[in-house]
Amino acid sequence: MSETLEEKKQKIKEELENLRYEFKVELPKKIAQARSYGDLKENADYHASRERQSFVKARLSQLNSQLSQLSNINISQIEENKVGYGSRVTVLDIDNNEMIEFTFVHPNEVKPSEGKISANSPIGAALNNRTVGEEVEASIPAGKKRYLIQKLITFHGNEFTA
C-alpha cells in the first residue's frame, strides 16, 4: 500500500518547515542582496527572488490547507469494505474491455495520468462508496463510461476481488 495518512502528514509538515525557513530567512536575504545591486527595473536576481517569494507563499497556503484537510479525516469513518479515500480500485472498462487501476487520493495529489483520482472527480464520484462486483456509470467530458469493479484494496488494507 502507498504511504499512510500519518506519513503524508509528516511529509507535508517537513515541506512546510523547509518552505517557512526559505520564506522567512533565505528569501529576504536574497532580496536584500539583489536590492543592493541598484536599479530594480533590470535586476533579474531581484525579480527572480520576488517571484520565488510569491510561489513559496502560495505553496505554504496550499500545504497548510492540505494538512488541515488531512487532519480532519476520521479513519474510523472510512468504510472497510467500500471504495473511499486511500483505496486502490481495479475496474473493467465495460466498453473497451480494458482493466484500469485507480488510487483515491486527496484532491491536491490528483494525477490522472498515474491513475490518482479524488472522490470529487466524475469517475471518483461514481466509484465512491461502492464495492466489488458493482457496475457504475461515470459522466466524463468525453461521454459516459461504464465500469465493473473487479478488485478493491481499502485504506485499511482489506482486499476484495470479484
Buried (B, 14 or more C-beta within 10 A) or exposed (E): EEEEBEEBBEEBEEBBEEBEEBBEEBBEEBBEEBEEEEEEEEBEEBEEBBEBBEEBEEBBEEBEEBBEEBEEBEEEEBBEEBBBBBBBBBBBEBEEEEEBEBBBBBEEBBEEEEBBBBBEBBBBBBBBEBBBEBEBEBEEEEEEBBBBBBBBBBBBEEEBEE
